[in-house]
């Protein structure tokens, strides 16, 4: 990743197998997380989720599936 992931002392970056989760509070006070899931060398999924209740429930606001394709 080419950007600073979390502010010191307020967020976390964790990895569970092929899933990387970046979590930290949002400016509005909710908890936010970005999830990168990499099932294979040619595919990854990027998701953004927010939780208004401290992580009990999560609302997905963006999910993007990416796949590598060979140029003709």
C-alpha positions in Angstrom: 0.0 0.0 0.0 1.3 3.5 -0.8 -0.5 5.6 1.7 -0.4 5.9 5.5 -2.9 3.3 6.7 -4.0 4.4 10.2 -3.3 7.2 12.6 -1.0 6.3 15.5 -2.9 4.8 18.4 -6.4 5.0 16.8 -6.4 2.2 14.2 -5.1 -1.2 13.3 -4.0 -3.2 10.3 -4.6 -7.0 10.6 -4.1 -9.9 8.3 -6.1 -13.2 8.4 -5.0 -15.5 5.6 -5.6 -13.7 2.3 -7.6 -10.9 4.0 -6.1 -7.6 5.1 -8.3 -5.3 7.3 -7.5 -1.7 8.0 -9.7 -0.2 10.7 -10.0 3.2 12.4 -12.6 5.7 13.6 -14.2 7.9 10.9 -14.3 11.7 11.2 -18.1 11.3 12.1 -17.3 9.0 15.0 -18.3 5.7 13.5 -15.9 2.8 13.2 -14.7 2.3 9.6 -12.7 -0.5 7.9 -11.3 -1.2 4.5 -11.0 -4.9 3.5 -8.7 -6.3 0.9 -9.3 -9.9 0.0 -6.9 -11.6 -2.4 -8.1 -15.1 -3.3 -5.5 -15.7 -6.1 -2.8 -13.9 -8.1 -5.4 -12.6 -10.7 -8.2 -11.3 -8.4 -8.8 -9.1 -5.4 -11.8 -7.5 -3.7 -11.8 -4.1 -2.0 -14.6 -3.2 0.4 -15.3 -0.2 2.7 -17.6 -0.8 5.7 -18.8 1.4 8.6 -20.2 0.5 12.0 -22.3 3.0 13.9 -22.3 0.8 17.0 -18.6 0.0 17.7 -18.3 -3.0 15.5 -21.5 -4.9 16.4 -23.0 -4.4 12.9 -21.4 -3.4 9.7 -22.8 -1.6 6.6 -20.9 -2.1 3.3 -20.8 1.1 1.4 -18.5 0.0 -1.5 -17.4 -3.3 -2.8 -15.2 -3.5 -5.9 -14.1 -6.8 -7.5 -10.9 -6.6 -9.6 -9.6 -9.2 -12.0 -6.4 -9.2 -14.0 -6.9 -9.6 -17.8 -4.3 -10.0 -20.4 -4.2 -7.2 -23.0 -4.8 -8.4 -26.6 
